[in-house]
């Protein structure tokens, strides 16, 4: 199996419920470019580990540092048609969107609603396959979700800053009430 085929298999394995359409060698080349080299040996090692321990192949490859998260997100972005997030500043996040979402929930699933637009909510996430959590957010917010991809570290940093601002604003409001 060539490195290009290995990358394409990686995407298909991680998205079994949503079949990936083979768009030819142009897509395979872009996938190879985005992820860098994934050797047959690294893929075989990851598959062996996956068979023994379970889990998604992408998660195994990330843990083994055979592929970088940002590169994997770019591949998922291309394959799934989901945009990659540019820099999202905490002050850009609508505080009403996070008001009913516990911080432990959004941190566990690495997702954060950002803005409401035309009845839909843009949600930054590092895992486009975490559909149950996205569905919970949809139900809580009462709006369809438009995911945007970003690395876990950036999503967690955004969540921490957004919830810190929210807590700070609540404390300020309580202090004003006491006066």
N, C-alpha and C positions, 0 to 999 in steps of 0.2 A: 504494500500500500504506500503510495506516495504521500508526502507531507500535505499536499493539497487535498487529497482524498481524506486524510486523517482529520483535517480541520472540518471538512464538510460533514463527516460522520459525527464529530463532536456536536455540531449544531443539531443534527437529526436526533441524536440520542437524548439531548436535553429538552426537546420539544416534541415528544411523541404524540400528544393530543392535537397538535397543530402542524400538519405535515409541511415540510420544507419543499418548495418547488425548486428543482434544479434549473437554474437559468444559464447553464453552460459554463464554459471555461472562464469567461470573464469574471463571474462571481467567485469561482474557486480561486482565481488569482488574487482578487481583492481580499478574500478571506485569509489566504496565505500571507499577504502583505500585512494585514491588520494584526495577526497573531504572532508573526515571526515564525521561526522554525519550531515545529513540534515533531520531534523525531519519532520514528516507529517504536524505538525502545521506551521513550517516555510515555507514549500512548499505551503500549503493552503493559508497562508497570502500573499505570493508572487503572487500566481495565482489570488487571489482576486484583488490585486493591479493592476496586468497586465490587467485584464478584465476592470477595471475602467479607467486606465490611458493609456493603450497600452504599446508598447515596447516589447523588448525581455525578456523572462523569466530570462535568465542569467544576464542581466543588472539589473533587479529588485532584484534578489538574491544578487548581488554584492552590490547594494545600501543599502539593508537591512542588510548587513554583515552576511547573512546566509551562505555564502560560500566565500572563499578567491579567489582572482584573480589567483594567482599562481596555486592553486589546480585546478581551472576550466581550465586553460591553459593546465595543464598536462592531464586532461580528454580529451580535444579537440585534443591534440597531439596524444593520444592513438587512439581515435575514427577516426580521419581524416588522420592519418599517416604523420603528419607534425612534424618535429623535434623541440625540445625546444632549444633555443639559449643558448650557454654557454656565458661567459663574452665576449662582443664585445667592443673593444676599439675604440675610435674615429679615431685613426691613422690607423686602419684597413679598414676604409671606403674609397672607391675609390672616390675622390672628383669630378671626372667627372660625376659620377652617380647622384650626387645631384645638379649639376650645373644648370640644367633646371627645378628643382622642387622647387617651392616656399616654404619657411619655414612654412607659415600658412597652406598650403595644407598637408604637411607631419605631422605637429603637430595635425591638426584636425583629421586626419585619423590614427594617431599613427603608421606610417610605415616609414621605412628608408632603401633605397637600400644600400647594403654593398659591394658586390663584383660581378664581372662578371666572370663566369666560363663556358667554353664550350658553349658560346652563350646564356647562361641563366643568370639571375640576381637574386642573393639571396637578399631577402627583409625581414628584421626583422619587425614583426607586433605584436600587442596585440589583433588583431581581425581578425581571419581567414575568417570571413563571410563578410568582407568589400570588396566584389568582384568588385564593380564599381570603387573604388579608385585603387585597384590593377590593374584593366584593364587600367585605365588612365596611371599608371606608366609604364605598359607594352607598351602602345602605344607611350609614350614619349621617352622611352629608346630603343624601337625597339627590345625588347627581351622578351622571356618567363620569367615568374616570378616563383621563388621557395621560398615560404614563410617559415619563421622560427619564432617560437613563443617566446615572452618575455613579461613580465608584462609591463603595460602602463608606469609606472614610469621609468623603465629602458629604454624604447624606447624613451620617451620624453627627458630623460637625454642625451642619445646618440645623438639625433637630435640637442639639444642645443649646445653640445660640438662640433659636426661636423660643424654646421653652424658658430659657433664662430671661429673655426680654419680657415674655408673658408674665412670669413670676414677678419681675421687677415692676412692671406696670400695675399689677394687682396690689403689690405692697405700697406703691405710690398712691393709688386710688384709696386704699384703706387709711393711709396717713392723712389724706385730705379730708376724709370723713370725720376723723377724730378732732380736727381743728374746728 
